[in-house]
Amino acid sequence: MMLPAVGHLRLNWETALDRLELDLMRAEKLLHHEGSPTLESWDEPDLDGPVPDDLYDWAVELRARQESLQAALAARLGTIRREHAFADRVERATGRSAGRVRPVYLDVEA
């Protein structure tokens, strides 16, 4: 049975929003150190029309979460860059060159 055009459009939008929400949830977990999710490749969905009215609020909410996550990821990346730069400065200050073996720390209580 063929779906009417409106039903097909709505199903496509629901599927696209579900996929966006799943990817968003995975990225949020990654930000909060809850594992190492692998994000699948993303293909642009085939959406032939505007967001159906009853899905509009969901789409707006997902976009707001994406913007919030983007800001949090940018902040985290900045922190990581500063930590790496500090580690590099410490390494240079202590006279360790790139060719030398770095110390290894072993947690004997683990």
C-alpha positions as CSV (number, residue, x, y, z in Angstrom):
1,M,0.0,0.0,0.0
2,M,1.4,3.4,-1.0
3,L,1.3,6.2,1.7
4,P,-0.3,9.4,0.7
5,A,2.2,12.2,0.0
6,V,1.5,13.8,3.4
7,G,2.0,10.5,5.2
8,H,5.2,9.8,3.3
9,L,6.6,13.3,4.1
10,R,5.7,12.9,7.8
11,L,7.3,9.4,8.0
12,N,10.5,10.8,6.4
13,W,10.6,13.7,8.8
14,E,10.0,11.3,11.8
15,T,12.8,9.1,10.6
16,A,15.2,12.0,10.1
17,L,14.4,13.5,13.5
18,D,14.8,10.1,15.2
19,R,18.2,9.7,13.6
20,L,19.3,13.2,14.6
21,E,18.1,12.6,18.2
22,L,20.0,9.3,18.4
23,D,23.2,10.9,17.1
24,L,22.7,13.8,19.5
25,M,22.3,11.4,22.4
26,R,25.4,9.5,21.5
27,A,27.4,12.7,21.2
28,E,26.1,13.9,24.6
29,K,27.2,10.6,26.2
30,L,30.6,11.0,24.6
31,L,30.9,14.5,26.1
32,H,30.0,13.2,29.6
33,H,32.5,10.3,29.3
34,E,29.9,7.6,29.2
35,G,31.7,5.3,26.9
36,S,33.1,5.7,23.4
37,P,30.2,5.6,21.0
38,T,30.9,5.3,17.4
39,L,28.9,7.7,15.3
40,E,27.8,6.3,12.0
41,S,28.2,8.1,8.8
42,W,25.4,10.5,8.1
43,D,23.6,10.9,4.8
44,E,21.3,13.8,4.2
45,P,17.7,12.6,4.4
46,D,15.4,13.0,1.4
47,L,12.9,15.5,2.7
48,D,10.7,16.8,0.0
49,G,8.8,19.4,2.1
50,P,8.7,21.4,5.2
51,V,8.6,20.0,8.7
52,P,5.0,18.9,9.5
53,D,3.4,21.2,12.1
54,D,3.1,18.5,14.7
55,L,6.9,17.8,14.5
56,Y,8.1,21.4,14.4
57,D,8.6,21.7,18.2
58,W,10.6,18.5,18.3
59,A,12.8,19.8,15.4
60,V,13.4,23.1,17.2
61,E,14.2,21.3,20.5
62,L,16.7,19.1,18.7
63,R,18.3,22.2,17.1
64,A,18.7,23.9,20.5
65,R,20.3,20.7,21.9
66,Q,22.7,20.6,19.0
67,E,23.7,24.2,19.5
68,S,24.2,23.6,23.3
69,L,26.3,20.5,22.5
70,Q,28.3,22.3,19.9
71,A,29.2,25.0,22.5
72,A,30.1,22.4,25.1
73,L,32.3,20.4,22.7
74,A,34.1,23.6,21.6
75,A,34.8,24.4,25.3
76,R,36.0,20.9,26.0
77,L,38.3,21.0,22.9
78,G,39.7,24.3,24.1
79,T,40.4,22.8,27.5
80,I,42.2,19.8,25.9
81,R,44.3,22.1,23.7
82,R,45.4,24.1,26.7
83,E,46.3,20.9,28.6
84,H,48.3,19.6,25.7
85,A,50.1,22.9,25.3
86,F,50.9,22.9,29.1
87,A,52.2,19.3,28.8
88,D,54.4,20.3,25.9
89,R,55.8,23.3,27.9
90,V,56.5,21.0,30.9
91,E,58.3,18.6,28.6
92,R,60.4,21.3,27.0
93,A,61.2,22.8,30.5
94,T,62.3,19.5,31.9
95,G,64.6,18.8,29.0
96,R,62.8,15.8,27.6
97,S,63.0,15.6,23.9
98,A,60.6,13.9,21.6
99,G,63.1,11.0,21.0
100,R,63.4,10.1,24.6
101,V,61.3,7.5,26.3
102,R,58.5,8.9,28.5
103,P,57.9,7.6,32.0
104,V,55.2,5.1,32.4
105,Y,53.0,5.2,35.5
106,L,51.7,1.9,36.8
107,D,48.7,1.8,39.2
108,V,49.6,-1.2,41.3
109,E,46.3,-1.0,43.3
110,A,44.1,-1.5,40.2
